[in-house]
């Protein structure tokens, strides 16, 4: 005898539980896909195009931000990256 429970919640995506049992066997639950899974196509990341002027600008920002104390022992603080992005905004072709 097979039946679907009325309020079944499943942790697996796109699966619906099916309950089966017989007189001599324990109850078993089988998960079967309800719909075919759609494959997610990942878009290729855009590559950055750097010029020599961009390199110079970034180095200047790094030096300025270091003097302002926006560098810690483990790396740069988020303020530095915001300043660098602002300074380099509009530099791409």
Secondary structure, DSSP 4 states (H G I P E B T S, - for coil): -EE--TT---SSTTEEEEEE--SSS--EEEEEESSPPPPPPPPPPPPP---HHHHHHHHHHHHHHHHTT-EETTEE-HHHHHHHHHHHTT---
